[in-house]
Amino acid sequence: MTRTQVLSSSIAQARKWGGVALLLGVGLGHGPAVWAQSLAPAQAPVQNWSFKGPLGHFDLAAVQRGYAVFAGVCASCHGLTQMHFSDLAGMGLTSEQIAALAEAWQVPDGLDAEGRLKHRKAQPDDALPEPYPNAQAARSANRGAVPPDLSRITQVYPGGPDRVFALLTGYGAPPSHQSGTGSAAGGGLVGGAHPAAVAGGEGGFANPYAIGHRTAMPPPLRDGAVVFTDGTQATAEQEARDVTTFLAWVSNPHADSKRRLGVGVALYLCFLATLLVILKRRIWSHVRK
């Protein structure tokens, strides 16, 4: 083989493998991005919350119903460690009602003579207890996952209350932009999704609003899971809406007072500006243009 033939063969091989490398480069460059995008949580439908906006306010009846859902369903796995029972006064409860609620909970009270953990009835000054003594116990009870604390979940969770509500009602449901509905509750718990769609395995439970479209949390809500004392029908969607409202209030319990203060300051500034305009015109009224 002559030198020219060797050079031509080398160029042909370089072009061949260069094309293959280019194809692989495109695949490696775009494949992970497309794959990651396909596993991103679906966009949660926007909900009409009473507490949204600068003039919004919390519906305290919904907050109280949400506490009932949390205490009856969510508290078995999730904690509210930054909330004390006395803080529940902010949702319209009297001191007697708060004391009665606190007595229904058990909190750690040191160790006994044999080194075992003791418990006692909670008091208003106590924080809401954690469901597990440590992270290892939480993992053992939840397929290796540690349920997050919900004290600030609507502030730190991407998507806020809308995504929390969508996650609670979206088991086995397609994203809303695919199903043609305006609510995440169009399927899953409320719409009666097929059991195979939500059955959990090693990969967890199907939910388009979870990271990777799978979550270790089984569907937590069902119709009639709690009984509302105000007579509201406890459907799964209503329970999800109320507990989301409660968690939003827990995340920002002073939001209503801040809004009232802001409105008062704005009205005061408007009054002050009006007064200054009147004084200016009176002081300079003798000056001709």
DOTI-226950 format. One record per residue: x, y, z of N, C-alpha, C in turn. Coordinates in pm, whole numbers, plus 50000, padded with zeros to 5 digits. Layout:
N
XYZXYZXYZ
...
***
This chain:
289
500864988150000500005000050000500905012450000
500585021449906501405033449896501065043250007
501925053250018501725063350122500425070950099
500075073549972498835080649940497625072549981
497685059249955496555050549991496375049950143
497475049350216497405049050362496755061850415
497175073350356496625086050399495135086950370
494695082250253493285082450217492465073650310
493025061750343492325052650434492175058850572
493215065750618493155072150749492105083150753
492025090950646491035101650639489625095950642
489415084750565488085078550562487685073450700
488635067050770488345062150905488045073851000
488775084550986488555096151073487165101951051
486775102850921485445108050892484365098850950
484585085650935483605075950984483425077351135
484545076551207484445077051353484125091151404
484495101251324484105114751362482605116551356
481965110651252480505111251243479845103951358
480395092151391479845084551504479985092551633
481175098751650481395106751771480435118451776
480155124351657479225135551654477845131151697
477405119451645476085114251683476035111251832
477095105051883477125101952026477135114752108
477855124852059477905137552130476535143952139
475795143352029474445148952031473575141252129
473705127852124472895119652215473245122052360
474555122952388474965124952526474675139152571
474715148552478474495162452516473035165452545
472125159252465470715162452479469935151752553
470425139552553469695128652618469415131252764
470425134252847470155136752989469225148453012
469345158852930468465170452949467015166852921
466795159652810465435155552777464905146052883
465745136852928465335127353031464985134353161
465805143953201465535151353324464255159453312
464025165253194462815173153174461575164453180
461675152153128460525143153131460175138853273
461145139253366460895135353504460585147253593
460595159253539460275171053619458795170853657
458445175853774457025175953814456185184053716
454975179553693454065186953607453675200153673
453325209853590452905222853641451555221453711
451525225453836450285224153914449265234453869
448005230553855446975240353819446855251253925
446605263253881446465274553973445115273754043
445125274754174443915274054255443525287954305
442275289554336441755302354386441735301854538
442855305454600442955305254745442495318554803
441825318054915441345330354979442505338755032
443645332555058444775339655120445765345055017
445435344254889446345349354787446175364454771
447275370954737447215385054706447365394054828
447615406854804447845416254916446605418555001
445425416054947444185418055023443535404855063
444265393955048443715380855084443635379055234
442965368355273442835365155415442585350255429
442945344955543442745330755569441315328355616
440695318355556439385313755602439635304955725
439375310355843439715303255966438915290355983
437715289755927436955277355931437685266455852
438215270155736438995260555656440285256855727
440915266455795442145263555870441855253355981
440745255056051440395245756157440085231856102
439395231355990439145218255926440455212055881
441375220355830442675215255788443465209455903
443345215656021444005209756139443435195956169
442125194356155441515181256179442065170756082
442285174755956442855165455858444295162255895
445055172455932446445169955970446525160556091
445745163456194445805155456316445305141256292
444305139656206443735126556185444425118156080
445175124555989445785117155877447295119655869
447675132255855449065135555823450025133555940
449525135556063450415135356179451015121656207
450485111156146451055097856168452425096556103
452755105256006454055104555938454815117755941
454095128955945454735142155934454615149756066
455585158456089455575166756208455375181356175
455075189156282455015203756275455825209056392
457115206956387457965209456504458095224256539
457805233156443457915247456470456595253656514
455605245256539454305250056582454025245156724
453645254256813453225250856948451705250856955
451175243257049449715242657062449145256457091
449865264557165449375277957196449245286557071
450005283356967449915290956842448575288856773
447855278256809446575275456746445525285856781
445815294556877444905305556908444715314456786
445715314856699445625323256580444595318656480
444105306256492443075301656400441685302256464
441585310256570440275313056627439835304156742
440755296956804440405288056915440595295257048
439745291557145439875296957280440935288957356
441345294157472442355287357553441835273757601
440545272757628439985259957671440025249857556
439705254257437439755245157321441175240757293
442125249957307443525246357283444005236057386
443635237957512444035228357616443425214757589
442185214357542441545201457511442225194657394
442615202457291443335196557177444695191257220
445375198757304446715194657347446655181457425
445625179657507445535167457588445345154957504
444945156657379444765145057291446085140057234
447175147257258448495143557207449375138757321
450325130157287451335125357381452695130857340
453425136457437454745141857410455775134757499
457035134057454458075127557536458265134757669
458545126757773458705132357908459895125657979
461025124957909462215119357969462215104157969
463085098458050463255083958058462825079058196
462345066658199461985060758328463215054358391
463015047358502464145041358575464865030758492
464185024758396464785014358312465335019858181
465315033058165465875039058046464945039757927
463675036857949462695037457840462035051157837
461665055257717461085068457697459685069157759
459455079557836458145081757895457375092257814
456055091857826455205101557758454185107157856
453695118857825452645125257904451725132857809
450585137157863449685145157783450315158857754
450105163557634450695176357595449985187857664
450695198857676450175211257732450265222257627
449525233257643449535243757540450925249157507
451845248957601453185254357576454085244557499
453635232257480454455222257412454365224057260
455445220157193455425219557047454725206657004
454155206956885453535194756834454605183956820
454355171956868455405161756871455695155956733
456905151056719457285144156596456765129756599
456405124356484455845110756482456875099756505
458155102756480459205092656495460305097956587
460925089256665461985093856757463245098456685
463505092856566464715096556492464525093256345
465495097256262465395095256118465435080456081
466195072556156466265058156126464905051556142
464195055056247462855049456267461915053856156
462075066456110461235071356002461515063755873
462775061055844463105053455723462575039255729
462675033055844462205019355859460705018155835
459975028555869458525028255856458025033255722
458905039055639458465045355515459335041555396
459705028855386460435023755269461725031455243
462385035555348463665042355334463565057355318
462355062955312462175077355297461845083655431
462315095855452462025103155574460975113755542
459765112555594458735122655566459165136355615
459025146655533459505159955573458615166355678
459225175355753458455183555845457655193755764
456405196155804455505204455724455355218655776
456205222755869456045235855930456125247255829
456965245955728457135256655628457005250955488
456245240355470456235233055345455715241455229
454705250055251454155257755140455055269155098
456055272555181457005283055144458245277455077
458695265755118459925260155064459665250354950
458455245354938458125235554835457885242754703
458625239954596458415246754469456975245054421
456345256054389454945255554348453995259454458
454475259454584453675264154695452385256354717
451345263054767450085256154797449465249154677
449615254954557449035248654439449605234654417
450925233254434451535220154409451255210554524
451165215554647450805206754758449415200854734
448465209354694447115204554666447115194854548
447875198154443447935189354326448555175854361
449575175954446450215163454486449245154754565
448455160754653447535153054736446395147054655
446015153554546444855149054469445225143054334
446525141854304446935138054169447415123954152
447165115054245447655101354231447005094354112
447885089554022447405082153906446745090753801
446735103953819446075112853723447085118553627
446715120453497447605127453405447655142053440
448715149253400448765163653426447545170553367
447135181653425445895188253387445935192953242
447135196953192447205201853055447045190552956
447185177853003446995166452915445565161252925
444965162053044443645156553062442545166053019
442915178953001441935188552956441075194053067
441425191753192440665196953304441425208353367
440725216353448441345227753510441775225153651
441665212953698441995210053838442755197153845
443675196653940444435184253959443555173354013
442395176854063441515166954121440685159854017
440995161353890440225154853786440445139953785
441435134853855441655120553860442225116953993
442795104854001443405100754127442365098154232
442555104054349441685101154462440265105754438
440125117554380438785122954365438075116854247
438805114954138438175109654019438105094654015
438685087954113438615073354117439565066854019
440855069754030441835064053939441885048953955
442255042253848442375027853853443445023853954
443195013654036444185009954138445555007054081
445615001753959446924998753901447725011353875
447025022553860447725035053831448425040753952
447945037054071448535042754192449225032254277
449205019954233449805009454316451275012154337
451705011054460453095013754492453945001354484
455135002954436456104992254434457404997454488
458494992054438459794996954483460015011454441
459385015354329459555028954281458595038754343
457685034454428456745043354491455415043754419
454695054754435453345056254382453345066654271
452595064054166452555072854051451855085954085
452535097054056451945110154078452695120153990
452035126153892452745134953798453285147653863
452845150953983453295163154048454435160754146
454935148454151456095145054233457345144954146
458505146754207459755145954134459935131754081
460205130653951460295117453891458955110853869
457875118253896456505113153880456225101053969
457025099254074456815088554171457045094354310
456305089554408456485093954545456365082154639
457135082454748457075071654846455825072554932
455115083954928453915085655011452715079354943
452065069855006450835064354949449725074754950
448675072954871447565082654872447035084555014
447185096455072446855098055214445385100655242
444655105955145443285110555170442255101855100
441095101355158439965094155099438685100855151
437605098355083436335103955128435995098855268
435635108055356435255104255492436415100655582
437635104755548438775101455633438675108255769
438025119855773437785127055899436335131455900
435905136156015434555141656030434685156256069
434145165255989434195179456017433035183356108
433345190156216432325193656314431365204456264
431755211856159430875222256108429905217056003
429925203955978428975198055884429455197655740
430635203055711431175202555575431405188055532
431025184855409431215171255359432705168455338
433175157855399434615154655397434955146055276
434915152255157435425145355038436945146255036
437565137954957439025138154950439535151554899
438825157354801439255170354749439095181254855
437995180954931437785190955036438845189455145
439165177155182440205174855282441545180255234
441865177955105443135182855050443165198055049
442065204355013442015218955008442155224855148
441475218855246441515224155382442875222155447
443485210355428444785208155491445865216655424
445715219555295446655228555229446505242755284
445265247055308445035260155370445645260655510
445475249755586446065249255720447585250155714
448215242855622449675243055612450165256655563
449395263355478449775276755436449695286455555
448685284655640448575293155759449725290255856
450075277655873451195274055962452495280155910
452675280155780453905285655721454005300655742
452865307455752452885322055766451695326255852
451725323255982450545325456066450205340156089
451145349156064450895363456088450605371055958
450285363755852450085370255723448915380055727
447815376155792446645384855795446935397855870
447615396955983447945409056059448905417955981
449815411955905450715419855822449945427055711
448985419955652448175426455549447375437955606
446765435955723446005446755785446905458755815
448115455855865449055466655892449435473955763
449655466355657450015472555529448905481355475
447655476755487446525484955441446425497655524
446605496355657446565508155744447645518155710
448855513255684449965522155647449685528955513
449145521655418448845527555287447785538455300
446735535955380445705546055400446265558455471
447135556055568447755567355639448605575755545
449385569155460450225576455365449385584355265
448265578455222447375585855131446805598155199
446385596555325445875607955400446945618555418
448155614455451449255623855470449585631155341
449605623855229449885630255101448815640555067
447545636955091446455646455065446595658955152
446915657055279447095668355370448245677455324
449335671455279450485679255233450135687355109
449335681555020448925688854900448065700854938
447125698855033446265709855076447085720755141
448005717055230448845726955296449715734555197
450245727655099451085734154998450285744754923
449075741254882448275750854807447885762754894
447625760155022447245771355112448435780655138
449605774755160450795782855191451195791255071
451135785754952451615792654832450485798654749
449305799854811448165804954735448345819754696
449135827654770449305841854742450325844354630
451045834354593452045835654489451375833754354
451465844254270450885843254136451845836454040
451265829853943452095823453841452635833653743
***
